[in-house]
């Protein structure tokens, strides 16, 4: 199963407007497997007790399963963060092709930290990562934002995870919409995304 891994995670710092790749070791894979396991370990290590779920120090992670993107029937991805609704660990799952595209881009997961000073979206094209202005998208629902981003990037094939008005307003049970009709729908992950001024990936 080791060939199913890309052996690196993408860490994006919205505060610093920077990104880096983090190697995934064989020991880390053996201990935590992927998906929820990777996210749980990273959250435990990097988000101290008492961290405000809607503060800049919370992490928001998109973690495909270890077999996502292979021929195995394992298509789902996992959003991991500290829940603003419960104040504890949150894992929320979504279908569609967004998690496949994370793997195809070369990553075993995406980690978002920090907080943008204005609304942004993240454009990932393999090793090209760009933090782009999303002020013109703020206030749109997920369907309209998807349409506008695809038009802006001139690519109808891209897969998008993003928030609508509830996430922007940091409603505690706001969801993240993945593509047009899939959702990471529990625990308020959309509110965490909104608190980071992140409209979409």
Secondary structure, 3 states (H helix, E strand, C coil): CHHHCCCEEEEEECCCCEEEEEECCHHHHHHHCCCHHHHHHHHHHHCCCCCCCCCCCCCEEEEECCCCCCCCCCCCEEEEEECCCCCCEEEEEECCCHHHHHHHCCCCCEEEECCCCCCEEEEEECCEEEEEECCCCCCCCHHHHHHHHHHHHCCCCCCCEECCHHHHCCCCCCCEEECCCEEECCCCHHHHHHHCCEEEC
